[in-house]
Amino acid sequence: MRDALHTRVKRAMAVVCSGFSYDMEVVSHGFVIDISKTDAENEETLHALINDAEAPGERLAKLFEPEVLPPETSSSVDEGGEGHDTD
């Protein structure tokens, strides 16, 4: 699971840097704070960035799902077929 996480983070960095001019070394340190702002202001900015990234992040995650998640089972198995306890 750790390898999958690391691979996806690296891919996400590559996606970001493929279309924008970002220094990967800077990006690799996580969120950048503004030292001229208070911790509370930086925390507010961080939460706003996370909220703004929700929908685009969901789209990007869906692109990575086939590489990370096991294939879904067929509908017959999900509906109480083989592989499920019925008692």
Phi and psi in radians as a Rosetta constraint file:
Dihedral C 1 N 2 CA 2 C 2 CIRCULARHARMONIC -1.059 0.35
Dihedral N 2 CA 2 C 2 N 3 CIRCULARHARMONIC -0.744 0.35
Dihedral C 2 N 3 CA 3 C 3 CIRCULARHARMONIC -1.080 0.35
Dihedral N 3 CA 3 C 3 N 4 CIRCULARHARMONIC -0.698 0.35
Dihedral C 3 N 4 CA 4 C 4 CIRCULARHARMONIC -1.105 0.35
Dihedral N 4 CA 4 C 4 N 5 CIRCULARHARMONIC -0.750 0.35
Dihedral C 4 N 5 CA 5 C 5 CIRCULARHARMONIC -1.055 0.35
Dihedral N 5 CA 5 C 5 N 6 CIRCULARHARMONIC -0.853 0.35
Dihedral C 5 N 6 CA 6 C 6 CIRCULARHARMONIC -1.093 0.35
Dihedral N 6 CA 6 C 6 N 7 CIRCULARHARMONIC -0.703 0.35
Dihedral C 6 N 7 CA 7 C 7 CIRCULARHARMONIC -1.106 0.35
Dihedral N 7 CA 7 C 7 N 8 CIRCULARHARMONIC -0.765 0.35
Dihedral C 7 N 8 CA 8 C 8 CIRCULARHARMONIC -1.174 0.35
Dihedral N 8 CA 8 C 8 N 9 CIRCULARHARMONIC -0.677 0.35
Dihedral C 8 N 9 CA 9 C 9 CIRCULARHARMONIC -1.107 0.35
Dihedral N 9 CA 9 C 9 N 10 CIRCULARHARMONIC -0.747 0.35
Dihedral C 9 N 10 CA 10 C 10 CIRCULARHARMONIC -1.099 0.35
Dihedral N 10 CA 10 C 10 N 11 CIRCULARHARMONIC -0.707 0.35
Dihedral C 10 N 11 CA 11 C 11 CIRCULARHARMONIC -1.138 0.35
Dihedral N 11 CA 11 C 11 N 12 CIRCULARHARMONIC -0.721 0.35
Dihedral C 11 N 12 CA 12 C 12 CIRCULARHARMONIC -1.084 0.35
Dihedral N 12 CA 12 C 12 N 13 CIRCULARHARMONIC -0.720 0.35
Dihedral C 12 N 13 CA 13 C 13 CIRCULARHARMONIC -1.088 0.35
Dihedral N 13 CA 13 C 13 N 14 CIRCULARHARMONIC -0.714 0.35
Dihedral C 13 N 14 CA 14 C 14 CIRCULARHARMONIC -1.136 0.35
Dihedral N 14 CA 14 C 14 N 15 CIRCULARHARMONIC -0.682 0.35
Dihedral C 14 N 15 CA 15 C 15 CIRCULARHARMONIC -1.083 0.35
Dihedral N 15 CA 15 C 15 N 16 CIRCULARHARMONIC -0.843 0.35
Dihedral C 15 N 16 CA 16 C 16 CIRCULARHARMONIC -1.043 0.35
Dihedral N 16 CA 16 C 16 N 17 CIRCULARHARMONIC -0.821 0.35
Dihedral C 16 N 17 CA 17 C 17 CIRCULARHARMONIC -1.344 0.35
Dihedral N 17 CA 17 C 17 N 18 CIRCULARHARMONIC -0.270 0.35
Dihedral C 17 N 18 CA 18 C 18 CIRCULARHARMONIC -1.275 0.35
Dihedral N 18 CA 18 C 18 N 19 CIRCULARHARMONIC -0.466 0.35
Dihedral C 18 N 19 CA 19 C 19 CIRCULARHARMONIC -1.993 0.35
Dihedral N 19 CA 19 C 19 N 20 CIRCULARHARMONIC -0.051 0.35
Dihedral C 19 N 20 CA 20 C 20 CIRCULARHARMONIC -2.410 0.35
Dihedral N 20 CA 20 C 20 N 21 CIRCULARHARMONIC 2.812 0.35
Dihedral C 20 N 21 CA 21 C 21 CIRCULARHARMONIC -1.669 0.35
Dihedral N 21 CA 21 C 21 N 22 CIRCULARHARMONIC 1.581 0.35
Dihedral C 21 N 22 CA 22 C 22 CIRCULARHARMONIC -2.159 0.35
Dihedral N 22 CA 22 C 22 N 23 CIRCULARHARMONIC 2.540 0.35
Dihedral C 22 N 23 CA 23 C 23 CIRCULARHARMONIC -1.473 0.35
Dihedral N 23 CA 23 C 23 N 24 CIRCULARHARMONIC 1.953 0.35
Dihedral C 23 N 24 CA 24 C 24 CIRCULARHARMONIC -1.015 0.35
Dihedral N 24 CA 24 C 24 N 25 CIRCULARHARMONIC -0.578 0.35
Dihedral C 24 N 25 CA 25 C 25 CIRCULARHARMONIC -1.101 0.35
Dihedral N 25 CA 25 C 25 N 26 CIRCULARHARMONIC -0.729 0.35
Dihedral C 25 N 26 CA 26 C 26 CIRCULARHARMONIC -1.171 0.35
Dihedral N 26 CA 26 C 26 N 27 CIRCULARHARMONIC -0.794 0.35
Dihedral C 26 N 27 CA 27 C 27 CIRCULARHARMONIC -1.048 0.35
Dihedral N 27 CA 27 C 27 N 28 CIRCULARHARMONIC -0.620 0.35
Dihedral C 27 N 28 CA 28 C 28 CIRCULARHARMONIC -1.162 0.35
Dihedral N 28 CA 28 C 28 N 29 CIRCULARHARMONIC -0.232 0.35
Dihedral C 28 N 29 CA 29 C 29 CIRCULARHARMONIC -1.570 0.35
Dihedral N 29 CA 29 C 29 N 30 CIRCULARHARMONIC -0.001 0.35
Dihedral C 29 N 30 CA 30 C 30 CIRCULARHARMONIC 1.625 0.35
Dihedral N 30 CA 30 C 30 N 31 CIRCULARHARMONIC -2.705 0.35
Dihedral C 30 N 31 CA 31 C 31 CIRCULARHARMONIC -1.123 0.35
Dihedral N 31 CA 31 C 31 N 32 CIRCULARHARMONIC 2.441 0.35
Dihedral C 31 N 32 CA 32 C 32 CIRCULARHARMONIC -1.693 0.35
Dihedral N 32 CA 32 C 32 N 33 CIRCULARHARMONIC 2.233 0.35
Dihedral C 32 N 33 CA 33 C 33 CIRCULARHARMONIC -1.763 0.35
Dihedral N 33 CA 33 C 33 N 34 CIRCULARHARMONIC 2.744 0.35
Dihedral C 33 N 34 CA 34 C 34 CIRCULARHARMONIC -1.687 0.35
Dihedral N 34 CA 34 C 34 N 35 CIRCULARHARMONIC 1.930 0.35
Dihedral C 34 N 35 CA 35 C 35 CIRCULARHARMONIC -1.178 0.35
Dihedral N 35 CA 35 C 35 N 36 CIRCULARHARMONIC -0.222 0.35
Dihedral C 35 N 36 CA 36 C 36 CIRCULARHARMONIC -1.474 0.35
Dihedral N 36 CA 36 C 36 N 37 CIRCULARHARMONIC -0.090 0.35
Dihedral C 36 N 37 CA 37 C 37 CIRCULARHARMONIC -1.890 0.35
Dihedral N 37 CA 37 C 37 N 38 CIRCULARHARMONIC 2.801 0.35
Dihedral C 37 N 38 CA 38 C 38 CIRCULARHARMONIC -1.301 0.35
Dihedral N 38 CA 38 C 38 N 39 CIRCULARHARMONIC 2.876 0.35
Dihedral C 38 N 39 CA 39 C 39 CIRCULARHARMONIC -1.032 0.35
Dihedral N 39 CA 39 C 39 N 40 CIRCULARHARMONIC -0.698 0.35
Dihedral C 39 N 40 CA 40 C 40 CIRCULARHARMONIC -1.112 0.35
Dihedral N 40 CA 40 C 40 N 41 CIRCULARHARMONIC -0.718 0.35
Dihedral C 40 N 41 CA 41 C 41 CIRCULARHARMONIC -1.145 0.35
Dihedral N 41 CA 41 C 41 N 42 CIRCULARHARMONIC -0.743 0.35
Dihedral C 41 N 42 CA 42 C 42 CIRCULARHARMONIC -1.140 0.35
Dihedral N 42 CA 42 C 42 N 43 CIRCULARHARMONIC -0.663 0.35
Dihedral C 42 N 43 CA 43 C 43 CIRCULARHARMONIC -1.114 0.35
Dihedral N 43 CA 43 C 43 N 44 CIRCULARHARMONIC -0.723 0.35
Dihedral C 43 N 44 CA 44 C 44 CIRCULARHARMONIC -1.100 0.35
Dihedral N 44 CA 44 C 44 N 45 CIRCULARHARMONIC -0.747 0.35
Dihedral C 44 N 45 CA 45 C 45 CIRCULARHARMONIC -1.098 0.35
Dihedral N 45 CA 45 C 45 N 46 CIRCULARHARMONIC -0.753 0.35
Dihedral C 45 N 46 CA 46 C 46 CIRCULARHARMONIC -1.029 0.35
Dihedral N 46 CA 46 C 46 N 47 CIRCULARHARMONIC -0.819 0.35
Dihedral C 46 N 47 CA 47 C 47 CIRCULARHARMONIC -1.125 0.35
Dihedral N 47 CA 47 C 47 N 48 CIRCULARHARMONIC -0.659 0.35
Dihedral C 47 N 48 CA 48 C 48 CIRCULARHARMONIC -1.114 0.35
Dihedral N 48 CA 48 C 48 N 49 CIRCULARHARMONIC -0.730 0.35
Dihedral C 48 N 49 CA 49 C 49 CIRCULARHARMONIC -1.109 0.35
Dihedral N 49 CA 49 C 49 N 50 CIRCULARHARMONIC -0.740 0.35
Dihedral C 49 N 50 CA 50 C 50 CIRCULARHARMONIC -1.100 0.35
Dihedral N 50 CA 50 C 50 N 51 CIRCULARHARMONIC -0.760 0.35
Dihedral C 50 N 51 CA 51 C 51 CIRCULARHARMONIC -1.094 0.35
Dihedral N 51 CA 51 C 51 N 52 CIRCULARHARMONIC -0.743 0.35
Dihedral C 51 N 52 CA 52 C 52 CIRCULARHARMONIC -1.128 0.35
Dihedral N 52 CA 52 C 52 N 53 CIRCULARHARMONIC -0.505 0.35
Dihedral C 52 N 53 CA 53 C 53 CIRCULARHARMONIC -1.501 0.35
Dihedral N 53 CA 53 C 53 N 54 CIRCULARHARMONIC -0.113 0.35
Dihedral C 53 N 54 CA 54 C 54 CIRCULARHARMONIC -0.997 0.35
Dihedral N 54 CA 54 C 54 N 55 CIRCULARHARMONIC -1.028 0.35
Dihedral C 54 N 55 CA 55 C 55 CIRCULARHARMONIC -1.161 0.35
Dihedral N 55 CA 55 C 55 N 56 CIRCULARHARMONIC -0.850 0.35
Dihedral C 55 N 56 CA 56 C 56 CIRCULARHARMONIC -1.096 0.35
Dihedral N 56 CA 56 C 56 N 57 CIRCULARHARMONIC -0.631 0.35
Dihedral C 56 N 57 CA 57 C 57 CIRCULARHARMONIC -1.126 0.35
Dihedral N 57 CA 57 C 57 N 58 CIRCULARHARMONIC -0.651 0.35
Dihedral C 57 N 58 CA 58 C 58 CIRCULARHARMONIC -1.101 0.35
Dihedral N 58 CA 58 C 58 N 59 CIRCULARHARMONIC -0.754 0.35
Dihedral C 58 N 59 CA 59 C 59 CIRCULARHARMONIC -1.080 0.35
Dihedral N 59 CA 59 C 59 N 60 CIRCULARHARMONIC -0.770 0.35
Dihedral C 59 N 60 CA 60 C 60 CIRCULARHARMONIC -1.147 0.35
Dihedral N 60 CA 60 C 60 N 61 CIRCULARHARMONIC -0.715 0.35
Dihedral C 60 N 61 CA 61 C 61 CIRCULARHARMONIC -1.054 0.35
Dihedral N 61 CA 61 C 61 N 62 CIRCULARHARMONIC -0.688 0.35
Dihedral C 61 N 62 CA 62 C 62 CIRCULARHARMONIC -1.089 0.35
Dihedral N 62 CA 62 C 62 N 63 CIRCULARHARMONIC -0.550 0.35
Dihedral C 62 N 63 CA 63 C 63 CIRCULARHARMONIC -1.173 0.35
Dihedral N 63 CA 63 C 63 N 64 CIRCULARHARMONIC -0.555 0.35
Dihedral C 63 N 64 CA 64 C 64 CIRCULARHARMONIC -1.530 0.35
Dihedral N 64 CA 64 C 64 N 65 CIRCULARHARMONIC -0.276 0.35
Dihedral C 64 N 65 CA 65 C 65 CIRCULARHARMONIC -0.920 0.35
Dihedral N 65 CA 65 C 65 N 66 CIRCULARHARMONIC -0.796 0.35
Dihedral C 65 N 66 CA 66 C 66 CIRCULARHARMONIC -1.059 0.35
Dihedral N 66 CA 66 C 66 N 67 CIRCULARHARMONIC -0.454 0.35
Dihedral C 66 N 67 CA 67 C 67 CIRCULARHARMONIC -1.501 0.35
Dihedral N 67 CA 67 C 67 N 68 CIRCULARHARMONIC -0.324 0.35
Dihedral C 67 N 68 CA 68 C 68 CIRCULARHARMONIC -1.947 0.35
Dihedral N 68 CA 68 C 68 N 69 CIRCULARHARMONIC -0.778 0.35
Dihedral C 68 N 69 CA 69 C 69 CIRCULARHARMONIC -1.564 0.35
Dihedral N 69 CA 69 C 69 N 70 CIRCULARHARMONIC 2.581 0.35
Dihedral C 69 N 70 CA 70 C 70 CIRCULARHARMONIC -1.183 0.35
Dihedral N 70 CA 70 C 70 N 71 CIRCULARHARMONIC 2.711 0.35
Dihedral C 70 N 71 CA 71 C 71 CIRCULARHARMONIC -1.061 0.35
Dihedral N 71 CA 71 C 71 N 72 CIRCULARHARMONIC 2.566 0.35
Dihedral C 71 N 72 CA 72 C 72 CIRCULARHARMONIC -1.246 0.35
Dihedral N 72 CA 72 C 72 N 73 CIRCULARHARMONIC 2.632 0.35
Dihedral C 72 N 73 CA 73 C 73 CIRCULARHARMONIC -1.398 0.35
Dihedral N 73 CA 73 C 73 N 74 CIRCULARHARMONIC 2.823 0.35
Dihedral C 73 N 74 CA 74 C 74 CIRCULARHARMONIC -1.197 0.35
Dihedral N 74 CA 74 C 74 N 75 CIRCULARHARMONIC 2.821 0.35
Dihedral C 74 N 75 CA 75 C 75 CIRCULARHARMONIC -1.132 0.35
Dihedral N 75 CA 75 C 75 N 76 CIRCULARHARMONIC -0.498 0.35
Dihedral C 75 N 76 CA 76 C 76 CIRCULARHARMONIC -1.172 0.35
Dihedral N 76 CA 76 C 76 N 77 CIRCULARHARMONIC -0.587 0.35
Dihedral C 76 N 77 CA 77 C 77 CIRCULARHARMONIC -1.281 0.35
Dihedral N 77 CA 77 C 77 N 78 CIRCULARHARMONIC -0.657 0.35
Dihedral C 77 N 78 CA 78 C 78 CIRCULARHARMONIC -1.203 0.35
Dihedral N 78 CA 78 C 78 N 79 CIRCULARHARMONIC -0.400 0.35
Dihedral C 78 N 79 CA 79 C 79 CIRCULARHARMONIC -1.724 0.35
Dihedral N 79 CA 79 C 79 N 80 CIRCULARHARMONIC 0.594 0.35
Dihedral C 79 N 80 CA 80 C 80 CIRCULARHARMONIC 1.574 0.35
Dihedral N 80 CA 80 C 80 N 81 CIRCULARHARMONIC 0.184 0.35
Dihedral C 80 N 81 CA 81 C 81 CIRCULARHARMONIC -1.306 0.35
Dihedral N 81 CA 81 C 81 N 82 CIRCULARHARMONIC -2.759 0.35
Dihedral C 81 N 82 CA 82 C 82 CIRCULARHARMONIC -0.992 0.35
Dihedral N 82 CA 82 C 82 N 83 CIRCULARHARMONIC 2.402 0.35
Dihedral C 82 N 83 CA 83 C 83 CIRCULARHARMONIC 1.787 0.35
Dihedral N 83 CA 83 C 83 N 84 CIRCULARHARMONIC -0.114 0.35
Dihedral C 83 N 84 CA 84 C 84 CIRCULARHARMONIC -2.053 0.35
Dihedral N 84 CA 84 C 84 N 85 CIRCULARHARMONIC 2.479 0.35
Dihedral C 84 N 85 CA 85 C 85 CIRCULARHARMONIC -1.361 0.35
Dihedral N 85 CA 85 C 85 N 86 CIRCULARHARMONIC 2.329 0.35
Dihedral C 85 N 86 CA 86 C 86 CIRCULARHARMONIC -1.841 0.35
Dihedral N 86 CA 86 C 86 N 87 CIRCULARHARMONIC 0.024 0.35
